[in-house]
């Protein structure tokens, strides 16, 4: 996991527990075959992809769960 991505995503989300939950939920989606919502090199881990999506505003957290903001074809 890239520390710079983690710091940026935490600055956006604010709560480390929420960030872990949000990233873990998105990682599960990616492992099931969902495509990344941002352009990323194939060498990035699923965790890094999830953090990039949070940083770029493609993933949001609401009390009822994760909201994915559409597929950009990346």
C-alpha positions in Angstrom: 0.0 0.0 0.0 1.3 3.4 -0.9 1.7 5.7 2.0 1.0 8.8 0.0 -2.3 7.4 -1.2 -3.2 6.5 2.3 -2.5 10.0 3.7 -4.4 11.7 0.8 -7.5 9.4 1.3 -7.4 9.9 5.0 -7.4 13.6 4.6 -10.6 13.3 2.5 -12.5 10.7 4.6 -11.3 12.0 8.0 -11.9 8.9 10.1 -9.4 6.1 9.9 -12.1 3.5 10.7 -14.3 4.7 8.0 -11.5 4.7 5.5 -10.6 1.1 6.3 -14.2 0.0 5.9 -14.6 2.0 2.7 -11.4 0.7 1.1 -12.1 -2.9 2.2 -15.5 -2.8 0.7 -14.2 -1.5 -2.6 -11.4 -4.1 -2.6 -14.0 -6.8 -2.3 -15.7 -5.4 -5.4 -12.5 -5.2 -7.3 -11.6 -8.8 -6.4 -15.1 -9.9 -7.7 -14.2 -8.4 -11.1 -15.4 -4.8 -11.0 -13.3 -2.6 -13.1 -11.3 0.3 -11.6 -13.0 3.6 -11.9 -9.7 5.5 -12.4 -6.8 4.9 -14.8 -4.1 3.0 -12.9 -1.1 0.9 -13.8 -1.7 -2.8 -13.6 1.0 -3.0 -10.9 -1.1 -1.2 -8.3 -2.7 -3.4 -5.6 -6.4 -3.4 -5.2 -6.0 -1.4 -2.0 -4.1 1.3 -3.9 -6.7 1.3 -6.6 -9.5 1.8 -4.0 -7.5 4.6 -2.3 -7.0 6.3 -5.7 -10.7 6.1 -6.4 -11.5 7.7 -3.0 -8.9 10.5 -3.7 -10.4 11.2 -7.1 -13.9 11.4 -5.8 -15.1 8.2 -7.5 -16.1 6.4 -4.3 -18.1 7.9 -1.5 -19.3 6.7 1.9 -22.8 7.0 3.2 -24.0 5.4 6.4 -25.9 2.8 4.4 -22.8 1.7 2.4 -20.5 2.5 -0.5 -21.6 4.5 -3.5 -19.7 4.0 -6.7 -19.9 6.9 -9.1 -20.2 5.2 -12.5 -17.7 3.5 -14.7 -15.4 5.7 -16.7 -14.1 2.9 -18.8 -10.6 3.0 -17.3 
